Amino acid sequence: MTITTPASTDPASRGKRHFRLGQLLGFLLLSSSLAGCVVGPDYQKPLIAMPGQWGSSKQVKAPKPAELSNWWKRLRDPELDALVDEAVAGNLDVATAKAKIREARATYRQTAGTLLPSLDGSASATRNRVSATSTGTSAETSSQFQTGFDASWELDLFGANKRSVEAAKYGLDAAGEDLRSTLLTLIGDVTSNYAQARGYQARIALARRTAASQRETAALTRTKFEAGSSSALDVANAAGLANSTEANIPSLETSYAEAVHRLSVLTGRAPAALTDRLKRSTPIPTPRLPVPTGVPADILRTRPDVRMAERQYAQYTAKIGQAEAARYPSVSLTGNIDTTALNIGDLGKNSTIGWSFGPTLSVPIFSGGQKKAAVEVAQAQRDQYFVAYRSSILTALEDIENAIVSLAQERIRNGKLAASAKHYRDAASLSRSLYQSGTSSFLDVLDAERSLYSAEDALLQSRVAIAADYIALNKALGGGWSGLVDTGKPEVKDVNTGPHIASNRQLTTNGQK
């Protein structure tokens, strides 16, 4: 609908014009009052039943909040701390997640712009020539200049644009949680590969020390054989044991190189970039134990994958209202003003000025059920994300329970392995002394040295496993880091801020419409 009001001094014409303007103003007032109506369900964060404590924990007192901020620093390794900082700054997956945040932020601003009027300006210049005719009319050349403005504004009576903006805001929140999830995975991978690399270094050193000791035993056996107090079988067994131990070194070297290469790539470097830097052996990182785990309800606040799933559920709840609003009438206001002149200098004074202004009403009448089906599609998508949210919570609970059990049992196993290694060390020393004195057979020495190497190697692997279980537990709890992550403004803050959340034992969910 377009309302045109020509300039006139006739009182009747002016009366009609005023009447039409009054109608238009009344229409605008009615539209403004309707603009507060937003269709579709309003999002309410669901409350999910959570256990009061961890099933595998024997906590009697009130549980302490989980200590997640900079958790990797409790491994007390400055080199690891430096690698984590370098990975956060240079990892390519983190760079991708940061770009996704910038994309989501721009999408949000773009969507928010639909709530405001739009204004476009235009200008044109044309040069025309009419050629001479056979009747004697001379050729004529003329110019025409035109400039103007076009404006439009959708009143968003039933909240389609508002729901779209709401969905975009939730999408921005989800992108932030995706970055946090990427960081949590990255830091866990860096820490895990670093602990494995140090473990392989320790096992390589053990294999070399053991092989050297076994070579000494083989030399002693050969000396005794040459003296006639030992057999050729003992010499062959001693040499075979040393070679068997040395055969483990190449595979350990390969595994160590793979861990270092992986660390290099995680920090955004070429695979061999850290080879020289990490070649000096240092102890296997040892965590401070025990680890406070808080209560199960904390994961709703600390686990970035759970938080992201909740934001996606909110995003698709808003999209239901966006689809629902498409079934209702829409109103937009459009207007334009333009001026035309033969000379560019006359555009502001001796020019022809025209304008138009009025509302446009669009009413959906028949679409073959497409719009209703679009609402049902949005509802089904919302329900899928609600299920995904609940699934992420169950997965988080499972991860934590598994990590708690694994860490506790590995500590018990480590204690037994330490005792076993001590006893085998004593047995190996005693069997060698008895063999040298001739009161014991070489088979006792052979068995004792083989058992000692296996026990010490298993002990080193257990220390790496304790570090790995500690890492897995902190990842399962949601990890954490202090400081800020630069994604382009504004910055994404630490995931672990806010008060400690108590356990929620009630089961309520928002209605599924």
matplotlib code that plots the C-alpha trace (Angstrom):
import matplotlib.pyplot as plt

x = [0.0, 1.4, 0.0, 0.7, -0.1, 0.2, 0.8, -2.5, -4.0, -7.6, -9.1, -11.0, -7.8, -5.9, -8.7, -8.4, -4.7, -4.9, -7.5, -5.2, -2.3, -4.4, -5.3, -1.6, -0.7, -3.4, -2.1, 1.4, 0.3, -1.6, 1.4, 3.7, 1.4, 1.4, 5.2, 5.6, 3.9, 6.5, 5.3, 6.9, 8.2, 10.4, 13.6, 14.0, 17.2, 16.2, 17.0, 18.4, 18.6, 22.2, 23.7, 24.6, 28.1, 30.4, 29.5, 33.1, 34.1, 34.2, 33.9, 32.5, 32.9, 31.5, 33.3, 35.8, 35.2, 37.3, 40.6, 40.5, 42.3, 45.7, 45.4, 48.4, 50.7, 50.2, 52.4, 55.2, 57.1, 58.1, 58.8, 55.2, 53.9, 55.8, 54.5, 50.9, 51.2, 52.8, 50.1, 47.3, 48.9, 49.9, 47.5, 45.6, 42.4, 42.3, 42.8, 39.8, 37.6, 38.6, 37.6, 34.2, 33.6, 34.3, 31.9, 29.2, 29.7, 29.4, 26.3, 24.8, 25.4, 24.1, 20.9, 20.4, 20.4, 17.1, 15.4, 16.3, 15.2, 17.3, 18.2, 19.7, 20.9, 21.1, 22.3, 22.3, 23.4, 22.3, 23.3, 20.7, 21.0, 18.2, 19.5, 18.2, 15.2, 14.4, 11.8, 14.4, 14.4, 18.0, 19.8, 19.4, 21.6, 20.4, 21.4, 19.4, 20.6, 18.7, 19.3, 17.2, 16.8, 14.9, 13.9, 12.2, 11.4, 9.8, 7.7, 8.3, 4.8, 5.1, 8.8, 10.3, 13.4, 13.6, 13.6, 16.3, 18.4, 17.9, 19.0, 22.1, 23.0, 22.7, 24.8, 27.5, 27.5, 27.8, 30.8, 32.5, 32.0, 33.3, 36.6, 36.7, 36.2, 38.9, 41.3, 40.5, 41.2, 44.4, 45.8, 44.9, 46.6, 49.8, 50.0, 49.4, 51.9, 54.5, 54.1, 54.3, 57.5, 59.1, 58.0, 59.6, 62.8, 62.9, 62.1, 64.8, 67.3, 66.2, 66.6, 70.1, 71.2, 69.7, 71.3, 74.7, 74.3, 73.4, 76.4, 78.5, 76.9, 77.5, 81.2, 81.4, 79.8, 82.3, 85.1, 83.8, 83.3, 86.9, 87.9, 85.9, 83.4, 80.5, 78.8, 78.4, 74.6, 75.1, 77.1, 74.5, 71.6, 73.4, 74.1, 70.6, 69.1, 71.2, 70.2, 66.5, 66.6, 68.4, 65.8, 63.2, 65.1, 64.2, 60.5, 60.7, 62.7, 60.0, 57.2, 59.2, 59.8, 56.1, 55.1, 57.6, 56.3, 52.8, 53.7, 55.3, 52.2, 50.0, 52.0, 51.7, 55.2, 56.8, 57.0, 60.8, 60.8, 61.0, 63.4, 66.5, 64.6, 63.2, 66.2, 67.5, 65.6, 63.6, 61.5, 58.0, 55.5, 54.0, 50.7, 49.7, 47.2, 44.4, 42.4, 39.3, 36.4, 33.6, 30.0, 28.4, 26.3, 29.5, 29.8, 26.8, 29.1, 32.6, 32.2, 32.4, 30.8, 27.8, 27.6, 27.7, 25.0, 22.8, 23.4, 22.5, 19.3, 18.5, 19.3, 17.0, 14.2, 14.4, 14.2, 10.7, 9.4, 11.1, 9.3, 6.0, 6.1, 6.3, 2.7, 1.4, 1.0, 4.0, 4.0, 6.7, 7.0, 8.6, 9.3, 11.4, 12.1, 13.9, 14.8, 15.4, 17.1, 18.6, 21.7, 23.5, 23.6, 19.8, 19.2, 18.6, 16.6, 15.2, 14.4, 11.4, 10.9, 8.8, 8.2, 6.1, 5.5, 3.2, 2.9, 2.9, 0.9, 1.6, -0.8, 0.0, -3.2, -2.2, 1.2, 0.3, 1.2, 4.8, 4.8, 3.2, 5.7, 8.6, 7.4, 7.3, 10.8, 12.1, 10.4, 12.0, 15.4, 14.9, 14.0, 17.2, 19.4, 17.6, 18.4, 22.0, 22.2, 21.1, 23.5, 26.4, 25.6, 25.6, 28.8, 30.5, 29.3, 30.7, 34.0, 34.5, 33.5, 35.8, 38.7, 38.2, 38.3, 41.2, 43.4, 42.6, 43.3, 46.5, 47.8, 47.3, 48.9, 51.8, 52.5, 52.5, 54.8, 57.2, 57.4, 57.8, 60.7, 62.5, 62.2, 63.4, 66.3, 67.4, 66.9, 69.0, 71.8, 71.7, 71.6, 74.6, 76.6, 75.7, 76.5, 79.9, 80.6, 79.6, 76.7, 73.9, 73.2, 73.1, 69.4, 68.7, 70.6, 68.9, 65.4, 66.1, 67.5, 64.6, 62.1, 63.8, 63.7, 60.1, 59.1, 61.1, 59.7, 56.1, 56.7, 57.7, 54.6, 52.5, 53.9, 52.9, 49.5, 49.0, 49.8, 47.5, 44.6, 45.2, 45.0, 41.8, 40.2, 40.8, 39.6, 36.5, 35.8, 36.0, 39.5, 40.2, 42.6, 43.1, 43.6, 42.0, 42.0, 42.3, 39.6, 39.2, 37.2, 35.5, 37.6, 36.5, 37.1, 37.9, 35.3, 35.7, 34.2, 31.2, 30.2, 30.5, 27.2, 25.6, 24.0, 20.5, 18.5, 15.3, 14.2, 12.4, 12.6, 11.0, 8.0, 8.5, 5.9]
y = [0.0, 3.4, 6.7, 9.7, 13.2, 15.8, 19.4, 21.3, 24.5, 23.2, 22.9, 19.7, 18.1, 19.1, 17.7, 14.4, 14.4, 15.0, 12.2, 9.8, 10.8, 10.2, 6.8, 6.1, 7.3, 5.1, 2.1, 2.8, 3.0, -0.3, -1.9, -0.7, -2.2, -5.5, -5.4, -6.5, -9.9, -12.6, -16.1, -19.4, -20.9, -18.8, -20.7, -21.8, -23.6, -27.2, -28.6, -32.1, -34.6, -35.0, -37.4, -35.9, -37.3, -39.5, -43.1, -44.2, -41.7, -42.6, -38.9, -38.6, -34.9, -32.2, -32.3, -29.6, -27.7, -29.0, -27.1, -26.8, -23.5, -24.1, -27.8, -28.8, -26.7, -29.1, -31.5, -29.2, -29.2, -25.7, -27.1, -28.5, -25.1, -23.4, -25.9, -25.4, -21.6, -22.1, -24.5, -22.1, -19.4, -21.4, -24.4, -24.4, -26.0, -23.1, -20.6, -22.2, -22.0, -18.3, -17.6, -19.4, -17.0, -14.0, -15.4, -16.0, -12.5, -10.9, -13.1, -11.8, -8.2, -8.8, -10.4, -7.6, -5.1, -6.5, -4.9, -1.4, 0.6, 0.5, 3.6, 3.6, 6.5, 6.6, 9.0, 8.8, 11.0, 10.4, 12.1, 12.0, 13.0, 13.1, 13.1, 15.6, 14.5, 14.8, 17.4, 19.8, 19.4, 19.9, 17.5, 18.0, 17.0, 17.0, 15.8, 14.6, 14.2, 12.4, 11.7, 10.2, 8.0, 4.8, 3.7, 0.5, -1.0, -4.3, -3.8, -7.5, -7.7, -11.3, -11.4, -13.3, -11.0, -11.0, -14.8, -14.7, -12.4, -14.5, -17.6, -15.8, -14.8, -18.4, -19.4, -16.9, -18.4, -21.9, -20.8, -19.6, -22.9, -24.7, -22.7, -23.7, -27.3, -27.1, -25.6, -28.3, -31.0, -29.3, -28.8, -32.4, -33.7, -31.6, -32.7, -36.4, -36.5, -34.7, -37.3, -40.1, -38.6, -38.4, -41.9, -43.3, -41.4, -43.1, -46.5, -46.1, -45.2, -48.2, -50.5, -49.2, -49.5, -53.0, -54.1, -52.8, -54.7, -57.8, -57.4, -57.3, -60.5, -62.1, -61.1, -62.6, -65.8, -66.0, -65.6, -68.4, -70.5, -70.0, -70.9, -74.1, -73.2, -72.4, -73.9, -72.7, -72.7, -70.1, -67.9, -68.1, -67.4, -64.3, -62.9, -63.6, -61.8, -58.7, -58.7, -59.2, -56.1, -54.0, -55.1, -53.0, -49.8, -49.2, -49.5, -47.2, -44.7, -44.8, -44.2, -41.3, -39.7, -39.9, -38.3, -35.4, -35.0, -34.8, -32.2, -30.1, -30.2, -29.4, -26.2, -25.3, -26.2, -28.7, -32.3, -32.2, -28.7, -29.8, -32.7, -30.9, -29.0, -32.1, -34.5, -33.9, -36.3, -35.1, -37.0, -38.2, -35.5, -36.5, -34.9, -33.7, -36.1, -36.5, -34.4, -32.6, -33.5, -31.3, -32.6, -33.9, -30.8, -28.8, -30.3, -28.1, -25.1, -26.5, -28.9, -26.8, -29.6, -29.7, -25.9, -25.8, -28.5, -26.4, -23.2, -25.1, -26.3, -22.7, -21.6, -24.2, -23.3, -19.7, -21.0, -22.4, -18.9, -17.8, -20.4, -19.8, -16.1, -16.9, -18.1, -14.6, -11.4, -9.1, -5.3, -3.2, 0.6, 1.8, 5.3, 7.2, 10.7, 11.8, 14.9, 15.3, 18.3, 19.0, 20.5, 19.1, 22.4, 22.6, 19.5, 21.4, 24.4, 24.2, 20.5, 18.2, 16.5, 13.4, 11.3, 8.3, 6.7, 3.9, 0.5, -2.9, -5.7, -9.4, -12.1, -15.8, -17.4, -20.8, -22.5, -26.2, -26.8, -25.7, -23.1, -25.5, -28.2, -25.7, -25.2, -29.0, -29.3, -26.6, -28.4, -31.8, -30.1, -28.5, -32.0, -33.5, -30.9, -31.5, -35.1, -34.2, -32.0, -34.8, -37.2, -34.8, -34.8, -38.6, -38.8, -36.3, -38.2, -41.5, -39.9, -38.6, -41.8, -43.8, -41.4, -41.5, -45.3, -45.5, -43.1, -44.7, -48.2, -47.2, -45.7, -49.0, -50.8, -48.4, -49.1, -52.9, -52.5, -50.3, -53.1, -55.7, -53.8, -53.4, -57.2, -58.1, -55.7, -57.4, -60.8, -59.9, -58.6, -61.7, -64.1, -62.5, -62.7, -66.3, -67.1, -65.4, -67.5, -70.6, -71.5, -70.7, -71.6, -69.1, -69.8, -68.0, -64.9, -65.0, -65.2, -62.5, -60.0, -60.7, -60.2, -57.1, -55.4, -56.3, -54.9, -51.6, -51.1, -51.8, -49.3, -46.5, -47.3, -47.1, -43.6, -42.5, -44.1, -42.1, -38.9, -39.9, -40.7, -37.3, -35.6, -37.6, -36.7, -33.0, -33.0, -34.9, -32.3, -29.5, -28.3, -24.6, -21.8, -18.4, -15.3, -14.4, -16.0, -13.5, -14.1, -10.6, -8.3, -8.9, -11.6, -15.0, -15.3, -18.3, -21.0, -21.5, -18.4, -18.0, -19.6, -23.2, -25.0, -27.3, -30.6, -30.5, -33.6, -32.5, -33.6, -31.0, -30.1, -27.4, -28.4, -29.8, -28.1]
z = [0.0, -1.0, 0.2, -2.0, -0.8, -3.7, -2.8, -2.9, -1.4, -1.6, 1.9, 1.0, -0.3, 2.8, 4.9, 3.1, 3.5, 7.2, 7.5, 5.7, 7.8, 10.9, 9.6, 9.0, 12.5, 14.0, 12.1, 13.3, 16.9, 16.6, 14.9, 17.7, 20.4, 18.5, 18.1, 21.7, 20.9, 20.4, 19.5, 20.2, 23.5, 25.8, 26.7, 30.3, 31.3, 32.3, 35.7, 35.5, 38.4, 39.5, 42.1, 45.4, 45.3, 43.1, 43.3, 43.3, 45.9, 49.6, 50.7, 54.2, 54.8, 52.6, 49.3, 48.4, 45.1, 42.3, 41.8, 38.0, 37.2, 35.7, 36.7, 34.7, 36.8, 39.7, 37.7, 38.7, 35.4, 34.0, 30.5, 30.4, 31.5, 28.7, 26.1, 27.2, 26.7, 23.3, 22.2, 23.3, 21.2, 18.2, 17.8, 14.5, 16.0, 18.5, 15.7, 13.9, 17.0, 17.5, 13.9, 14.5, 17.5, 15.3, 12.7, 15.3, 16.7, 13.2, 12.5, 15.8, 14.8, 11.3, 12.7, 15.3, 12.4, 11.2, 14.1, 12.9, 9.8, 6.7, 4.6, 1.2, -0.9, -4.7, -7.4, -11.2, -14.1, -17.8, -21.0, -23.9, -27.5, -30.1, -33.7, -36.4, -38.5, -42.1, -41.3, -40.3, -36.5, -35.2, -33.0, -29.2, -26.3, -22.7, -19.3, -16.3, -12.7, -10.0, -6.3, -3.6, -0.5, 0.1, 3.6, 4.9, 8.3, 9.2, 12.3, 13.5, 14.9, 16.1, 16.9, 14.0, 14.0, 17.8, 17.9, 15.1, 17.2, 20.3, 18.4, 17.1, 20.6, 21.8, 18.8, 19.9, 23.4, 21.9, 19.8, 23.0, 24.6, 21.5, 22.0, 25.6, 24.7, 22.1, 24.6, 27.2, 24.6, 23.5, 27.0, 27.8, 24.7, 25.3, 28.9, 28.0, 25.2, 27.3, 30.2, 27.6, 26.1, 29.5, 30.3, 27.1, 27.9, 31.4, 29.9, 27.3, 30.0, 32.1, 29.1, 28.4, 32.1, 32.3, 29.1, 30.3, 33.5, 31.6, 29.4, 32.5, 33.7, 30.3, 30.5, 33.9, 32.6, 29.7, 32.2, 34.3, 31.2, 30.1, 33.7, 33.4, 36.1, 33.8, 30.7, 27.2, 27.8, 30.5, 28.2, 25.5, 27.9, 29.3, 25.8, 24.7, 27.7, 27.0, 23.3, 24.2, 26.5, 23.9, 21.3, 23.3, 22.7, 19.0, 19.6, 22.6, 20.6, 17.9, 20.4, 22.0, 18.6, 17.8, 21.1, 20.5, 16.9, 18.2, 20.7, 18.0, 15.8, 18.8, 19.4, 15.7, 14.6, 12.3, 13.7, 14.5, 16.0, 19.6, 19.2, 20.4, 23.1, 24.8, 24.3, 27.8, 30.1, 33.1, 35.6, 34.7, 35.8, 39.2, 40.2, 43.6, 45.0, 46.0, 43.5, 44.8, 42.6, 43.9, 43.4, 40.2, 39.7, 39.1, 35.6, 34.5, 35.1, 34.3, 31.4, 28.1, 26.1, 28.5, 28.4, 24.6, 24.3, 26.6, 24.5, 21.3, 22.9, 23.8, 20.2, 18.6, 21.1, 19.8, 16.2, 16.9, 17.5, 14.4, 12.3, 14.1, 13.4, 9.6, 9.9, 11.0, 9.0, 8.5, 8.2, 6.8, 6.2, 3.1, 1.8, -0.7, -1.7, -4.9, -6.8, -10.5, -12.3, -15.7, -14.1, -11.1, -9.4, -9.5, -7.5, -4.3, -5.7, -9.3, -9.3, -9.3, -5.9, -5.4, -2.4, -1.2, 2.1, 3.4, 5.0, 3.3, 4.8, 3.9, 5.0, 4.5, 3.1, 1.7, 1.5, 1.3, 5.0, 4.5, 7.3, 9.8, 8.8, 9.3, 12.9, 13.4, 11.9, 14.4, 17.3, 16.3, 16.0, 19.5, 20.9, 19.4, 21.0, 24.4, 24.1, 23.1, 26.2, 28.5, 26.7, 27.3, 31.0, 31.2, 29.3, 31.6, 34.7, 33.2, 32.3, 35.8, 37.5, 35.3, 35.9, 39.7, 39.7, 37.3, 39.3, 42.6, 41.4, 39.5, 42.7, 44.5, 41.6, 41.7, 45.3, 44.7, 41.7, 43.8, 46.4, 43.7, 42.1, 45.4, 46.2, 42.7, 43.0, 46.2, 44.6, 41.6, 43.8, 45.9, 43.0, 41.4, 44.6, 45.0, 41.4, 41.7, 44.8, 43.0, 45.4, 42.9, 39.2, 36.5, 35.9, 39.2, 38.0, 34.6, 36.1, 38.7, 36.2, 33.8, 36.5, 37.8, 34.4, 33.9, 37.4, 36.9, 33.5, 34.7, 37.5, 35.1, 33.0, 36.1, 36.9, 33.4, 33.8, 37.1, 35.2, 32.4, 34.8, 36.6, 33.2, 32.3, 35.6, 35.2, 31.6, 32.7, 35.4, 32.8, 33.2, 33.5, 32.9, 34.3, 32.2, 28.9, 25.4, 22.6, 20.0, 18.7, 20.9, 23.3, 24.9, 26.2, 30.0, 32.2, 32.1, 35.9, 37.3, 39.5, 42.7, 43.6, 42.6, 45.1, 44.1, 42.7, 43.6, 41.8, 38.4, 36.4, 32.8, 30.8, 28.8, 25.3, 23.2]

ax = plt.figure().add_subplot(projection="3d")
ax.plot(x, y, z, "-o")
ax.set_aspect("equal")
plt.show()
